[in-house]
């Protein structure tokens, strides 16, 4: 039995939450404008992001090059989706059944305990304007659920879901995290390409996205959630390496916000002693890009001559001329604001060929 400690300040009537749950996402095909917000993976059950409440199941990856669970036998000509691998000891990849309803502008998530009974609704500020994080829209779950017998209010855990369709309309990303546990807690992410890609066989390409990086930060050692946004730039050398194109990228100009959308970057910089958050750099290594247009590699930042954050990126190219990169970055590091606290940043991004 998996056991996570729920923060005692979150629930009055529920003091702990035990259990497991797999993560599965559904993709929305919507023509509505996506104004900002953000979405990680499962090993046994998989599903692409689908409109409304449709859920498509799939098998784990069985190919020569395993990146993330999702599409079996991927091809450069077909739709591919990837999701966060389920990990019972961390709660990763336990969300499933993600579906965006463009008519009601709501988001549905399944298999997360105490996240309400209705769909997630768009997060808005005090003036009624929806909050956007980078390219993503933000959705929140219900705060309380009523006991049908006693009419007592049952407080729910805090979750945030991020969702966006890519600039070419052929890709999408969803992320969900919670700040209700002393560990990371249950959640997940998914990204998807609808259709295929034609990869160049020579030359180099530049991809960039100003404010096209957005995500969620959760923690070990404390509760709470934060938003993060920034800029992304990626360069690909289609000539080399011979084992797979060389890829270099940077995530810069990151800012961190609390759930009320207040900029709290200065609190991190004050504790760290820096003037801006460290830039994330893709590690240059062979075998990053495969013939299906999928990318997978490692990423890190440094501060004061030492590694500050490290993790991985997963992405996919799309379009007749490989015009767009859609992906997920997950990094962890020590939070300089508090001792014995680790943060995890899970962010999605879109970068367009310039």
C-alpha positions as CSV (number, residue, x, y, z in Angstrom):
1,X,0.0,0.0,0.0
2,X,1.4,3.4,-1.0
3,X,1.2,5.9,1.8
4,X,1.7,9.7,1.4
5,X,1.3,12.2,4.3
6,X,-1.3,14.8,3.5
7,X,-0.7,18.3,5.0
8,X,-2.8,18.6,8.1
9,X,-3.8,22.2,7.1
10,X,-5.4,21.0,3.9
11,X,-8.2,18.8,5.3
12,X,-10.3,19.1,8.4
13,X,-12.3,15.9,7.9
14,X,-9.6,13.9,6.1
15,X,-6.2,13.7,7.7
16,X,-4.4,11.3,5.4
17,X,-4.8,9.9,1.9
18,X,-3.6,6.5,0.9
19,X,-3.7,4.7,-2.4
20,X,-2.5,4.4,-6.0
21,X,-3.8,5.7,-9.2
22,X,-2.6,5.5,-12.8
23,X,-2.4,8.5,-15.1
24,X,-4.1,8.8,-18.5
25,X,-4.8,12.0,-20.5
26,X,-7.3,12.9,-23.2
27,X,-6.6,15.5,-25.8
28,X,-9.0,18.3,-26.8
29,X,-9.4,19.5,-30.3
30,X,-10.5,23.1,-29.8
31,X,-10.4,26.2,-31.8
32,X,-10.7,28.5,-28.8
33,X,-7.7,30.6,-27.9
34,X,-5.4,29.1,-25.3
35,X,-4.1,31.9,-23.0
36,X,-1.7,30.2,-20.7
37,X,-0.9,27.4,-18.2
38,X,0.7,24.0,-18.0
39,X,1.0,19.3,-17.6
40,X,3.9,14.1,-16.6
41,X,3.5,10.0,-17.2
42,X,2.4,6.2,-16.7
43,X,3.9,2.9,-17.4
44,X,1.1,0.4,-17.8
45,X,-2.0,2.2,-19.0
46,X,-1.8,5.0,-21.6
47,X,-4.1,7.4,-23.4
48,X,-3.8,10.4,-25.6
49,X,-5.5,13.7,-24.7
50,X,-9.0,13.6,-26.3
51,X,-11.9,15.9,-26.6
52,X,-14.7,15.7,-24.0
53,X,-14.5,12.5,-21.9
54,X,-13.2,10.1,-24.5
55,X,-10.4,7.9,-23.2
56,X,-8.2,5.8,-25.4
57,X,-6.1,3.1,-23.8
58,X,-2.8,1.8,-25.1
59,X,0.2,-0.4,-24.3
60,X,3.5,0.4,-22.8
61,X,6.3,1.2,-25.3
62,X,7.9,-1.9,-26.9
63,X,10.5,-0.5,-29.2
64,X,14.3,-0.3,-29.5
65,X,14.4,3.2,-28.1
66,X,12.2,3.6,-25.0
67,X,11.5,7.3,-24.1
68,X,8.3,7.3,-22.2
69,X,5.2,5.0,-22.0
70,X,2.7,5.7,-24.7
71,X,2.5,4.9,-28.4
72,X,3.6,1.4,-29.3
73,X,5.7,1.0,-32.5
74,X,5.9,4.8,-33.2
75,X,6.3,6.0,-36.8
76,X,7.2,9.4,-38.3
77,X,4.0,9.2,-40.3
78,X,1.5,8.7,-37.4
79,X,0.2,10.2,-34.2
80,X,2.4,9.7,-31.2
81,X,1.7,10.4,-27.5
82,X,3.9,10.0,-24.4
83,X,3.0,10.1,-20.7
84,X,4.7,10.1,-17.4
85,X,5.7,6.7,-16.1
86,X,3.8,5.6,-13.1
87,X,5.8,5.4,-10.0
88,X,4.1,4.2,-6.8
89,X,6.7,5.5,-4.5
90,X,6.3,9.1,-5.7
91,X,2.8,9.3,-7.1
92,X,4.0,10.1,-10.6
93,X,1.8,9.2,-13.5
94,X,-1.3,8.4,-11.4
95,X,-3.7,10.8,-13.1
96,X,-5.7,9.6,-16.0
97,X,-8.8,10.3,-18.2
98,X,-7.8,13.9,-18.9
99,X,-10.3,15.6,-21.3
100,X,-10.9,19.2,-22.3
101,X,-14.4,20.4,-23.0
102,X,-14.2,23.4,-25.2
103,X,-17.9,24.2,-25.0
104,X,-17.8,24.7,-21.2
105,X,-14.1,25.5,-21.0
106,X,-13.6,22.8,-18.4
107,X,-11.0,20.1,-17.8
108,X,-11.7,16.6,-16.5
109,X,-9.2,14.4,-14.7
110,X,-9.8,10.9,-13.3
111,X,-8.2,8.7,-10.6
112,X,-7.1,11.4,-8.2
113,X,-8.6,11.1,-4.7
114,X,-10.2,14.2,-3.1
115,X,-10.0,16.4,-6.2
116,X,-13.8,17.0,-6.3
117,X,-16.6,15.4,-8.2
118,X,-17.1,17.9,-11.0
119,X,-14.8,19.1,-13.8
120,X,-11.9,21.4,-13.2
121,X,-12.7,25.0,-14.0
122,X,-10.6,27.9,-15.4
123,X,-8.6,29.8,-12.8
124,X,-9.4,33.5,-12.8
125,X,-8.0,36.6,-10.9
126,X,-10.1,39.0,-8.8
127,X,-11.2,40.9,-12.0
128,X,-12.5,37.7,-13.6
129,X,-9.6,37.4,-16.1
130,X,-8.3,33.9,-16.5
131,X,-4.8,33.2,-15.4
132,X,-2.4,31.9,-18.0
133,X,1.1,30.5,-17.5
134,X,3.2,30.7,-20.5
135,X,1.2,29.1,-23.4
136,X,-1.1,27.2,-21.0
137,X,-4.5,27.7,-19.5
138,X,-4.9,26.8,-15.8
139,X,-7.7,24.8,-14.3
140,X,-8.5,24.1,-10.7
141,X,-10.6,21.4,-8.9
142,X,-13.5,22.0,-6.6
143,X,-12.6,23.2,-3.1
144,X,-15.3,21.2,-1.3
145,X,-17.7,18.2,-1.9
146,X,-20.9,17.8,0.0
147,X,-21.7,14.5,1.8
148,X,-25.0,13.4,0.2
149,X,-26.3,11.9,3.5
150,X,-25.2,14.4,6.2
151,X,-24.7,17.5,3.9
152,X,-21.4,18.0,5.6
153,X,-18.7,19.8,3.5
154,X,-15.6,17.7,2.8
155,X,-12.5,19.8,2.0
156,X,-10.7,18.7,-1.1
157,X,-6.9,18.6,-1.9
158,X,-5.5,21.4,-4.1
159,X,-4.7,20.4,-7.7
160,X,-3.8,22.5,-10.7
161,X,-4.1,21.3,-14.3
162,X,-2.4,23.0,-17.3
163,X,-3.5,22.5,-20.8
164,X,-2.6,23.9,-24.2
165,X,-2.7,23.1,-27.9
166,X,0.5,23.9,-29.9
167,X,0.8,26.8,-32.3
168,X,0.4,24.6,-35.3
169,X,-2.7,23.0,-33.9
170,X,-1.3,19.5,-34.2
171,X,0.2,19.0,-30.8
172,X,-1.0,19.4,-27.2
173,X,0.3,19.1,-23.6
174,X,-1.5,18.5,-20.3
175,X,0.1,18.6,-16.8
176,X,-1.4,18.1,-13.3
177,X,0.3,18.4,-9.9
178,X,-0.9,18.9,-6.3
179,X,0.6,20.7,-3.4
180,X,-1.3,18.7,-0.8
181,X,1.4,16.2,0.3
182,X,4.7,16.4,2.1
183,X,6.0,14.4,-0.8
184,X,5.3,15.3,-4.4
185,X,1.9,13.5,-4.4
186,X,-0.2,12.1,-7.2
187,X,-0.3,13.7,-10.7
188,X,0.9,13.2,-14.2
189,X,1.6,14.7,-17.7
190,X,1.1,13.9,-21.3
191,X,2.1,15.4,-24.7
192,X,0.9,14.4,-28.1
193,X,1.4,14.9,-31.9
194,X,-1.5,14.4,-34.2
195,X,-0.2,13.2,-37.6
196,X,3.3,12.9,-38.8
197,X,6.5,14.8,-39.4
198,X,9.0,15.1,-42.2
199,X,12.5,15.4,-40.8
200,X,15.3,17.3,-42.7
201,X,18.3,15.1,-43.6
202,X,20.8,17.9,-43.6
203,X,21.4,21.4,-42.3
204,X,20.6,23.0,-38.9
205,X,17.4,24.6,-37.6
206,X,16.5,27.1,-34.9
207,X,13.4,26.9,-32.8
208,X,12.3,29.5,-30.2
209,X,9.3,30.4,-28.1
210,X,9.1,33.6,-26.0
211,X,6.9,33.0,-23.0
212,X,6.2,29.5,-24.5
213,X,7.5,27.6,-21.4
214,X,5.1,27.1,-18.5
215,X,4.8,24.7,-15.6
216,X,4.2,23.8,-12.0
217,X,6.5,23.5,-9.1
218,X,5.8,21.1,-6.2
219,X,7.9,20.1,-3.3
220,X,9.3,17.5,-1.0
221,X,9.5,18.7,2.6
222,X,6.7,21.2,2.4
223,X,3.3,21.6,0.7
224,X,2.1,24.1,-1.8
225,X,2.3,24.8,-5.6
226,X,3.9,27.5,-7.7
227,X,3.7,28.4,-11.3
228,X,6.8,29.0,-13.5
229,X,7.1,30.6,-17.0
230,X,10.0,31.4,-19.3
231,X,11.4,31.4,-22.8
232,X,12.7,28.5,-24.7
233,X,15.2,28.1,-27.6
234,X,16.4,24.9,-29.3
235,X,18.8,24.3,-32.1
236,X,19.1,21.0,-34.0
237,X,22.0,19.8,-36.2
238,X,20.4,17.3,-38.6
239,X,23.9,16.4,-40.0
240,X,25.4,15.1,-36.8
241,X,25.7,13.1,-34.6
242,X,25.5,10.0,-36.8
243,X,23.7,8.2,-34.0
244,X,21.0,10.9,-33.9
245,X,20.9,14.6,-34.5
246,X,22.7,16.9,-32.1
247,X,20.4,19.1,-30.0
248,X,21.2,22.1,-27.9
249,X,18.6,24.2,-26.0
250,X,18.2,26.8,-23.3
251,X,15.3,27.8,-21.0
252,X,15.9,31.4,-19.9
253,X,14.1,34.3,-18.2
254,X,12.2,32.1,-15.8
255,X,9.9,33.7,-13.3
256,X,8.0,32.0,-10.4
257,X,4.5,32.8,-9.2
258,X,2.3,31.7,-6.3
259,X,-1.2,30.4,-6.9
260,X,-2.6,33.9,-6.6
261,X,-0.3,34.8,-9.6
262,X,1.9,37.0,-7.5
263,X,5.5,37.1,-8.7
264,X,7.7,35.5,-5.9
265,X,10.9,35.2,-7.9
266,X,12.6,37.8,-5.7
267,X,12.2,35.5,-2.6
268,X,14.2,32.8,-4.4
269,X,16.8,35.3,-5.6
270,X,17.2,36.8,-2.2
271,X,17.8,33.4,-0.6
272,X,20.1,32.3,-3.4
273,X,22.0,35.5,-3.7
274,X,21.5,35.8,-7.5
275,X,20.1,38.4,-9.8
276,X,18.1,36.0,-12.0
277,X,17.1,32.3,-12.0
278,X,19.7,30.1,-13.5
279,X,19.3,29.2,-17.2
280,X,18.6,25.6,-18.0
281,X,20.9,24.1,-20.6
282,X,20.3,20.9,-22.7
283,X,23.3,18.6,-22.5
284,X,24.8,18.0,-25.9
285,X,24.9,14.2,-26.5
286,X,24.3,11.7,-29.3
287,X,21.1,9.8,-29.9
288,X,18.8,12.6,-28.8
289,X,16.6,12.7,-31.9
290,X,15.3,9.5,-33.6
291,X,13.7,8.9,-37.0
292,X,10.2,9.3,-35.6
293,X,10.9,12.9,-34.6
294,X,11.1,12.1,-30.9
295,X,13.7,13.7,-28.6
296,X,14.9,12.7,-25.2
297,X,17.9,14.0,-23.3
298,X,19.2,15.5,-20.0
299,X,19.1,19.1,-18.8
300,X,20.7,21.1,-16.0
301,X,21.4,24.5,-14.6
302,X,24.3,25.7,-12.4
303,X,24.8,28.4,-9.8
304,X,28.1,29.4,-8.2
305,X,30.0,26.8,-10.2
306,X,27.8,23.9,-8.9
307,X,24.8,22.1,-10.4
308,X,21.6,23.7,-9.2
309,X,19.0,21.8,-11.1
310,X,19.1,18.6,-13.1
311,X,16.6,16.4,-14.9
312,X,15.3,15.4,-18.3
313,X,13.5,16.7,-21.4
314,X,11.1,14.8,-23.7
315,X,9.8,16.2,-26.9
316,X,8.5,15.6,-30.4
317,X,8.8,17.3,-33.7
318,X,5.8,17.9,-35.9
319,X,4.9,19.4,-39.4
320,X,5.8,18.9,-43.0
321,X,9.1,20.8,-42.5
322,X,9.5,19.9,-38.8
323,X,8.3,23.4,-37.8
324,X,7.4,22.8,-34.2
325,X,8.9,21.1,-31.1
326,X,6.5,20.2,-28.3
327,X,7.8,18.8,-25.1
328,X,8.1,18.4,-21.3
329,X,10.9,19.3,-19.0
330,X,11.2,17.9,-15.5
331,X,14.0,19.2,-13.2
332,X,14.6,19.1,-9.4
333,X,16.8,21.0,-7.1
334,X,17.2,22.3,-3.5
335,X,15.0,25.2,-2.7
336,X,17.3,28.0,-1.4
337,X,14.4,29.5,0.6
338,X,14.1,26.5,3.0
339,X,16.5,23.9,4.3
340,X,15.6,20.3,3.6
341,X,13.1,21.2,0.9
342,X,13.4,19.9,-2.7
343,X,11.4,21.5,-5.5
344,X,10.4,19.8,-8.8
345,X,9.6,21.9,-11.8
346,X,7.4,20.2,-14.4
347,X,6.9,22.4,-17.5
348,X,5.7,22.1,-21.0
349,X,6.9,24.1,-24.0
350,X,6.3,24.9,-27.7
351,X,9.2,26.1,-29.8
352,X,8.6,27.2,-33.4
353,X,11.2,27.0,-36.2
354,X,12.4,30.5,-37.1
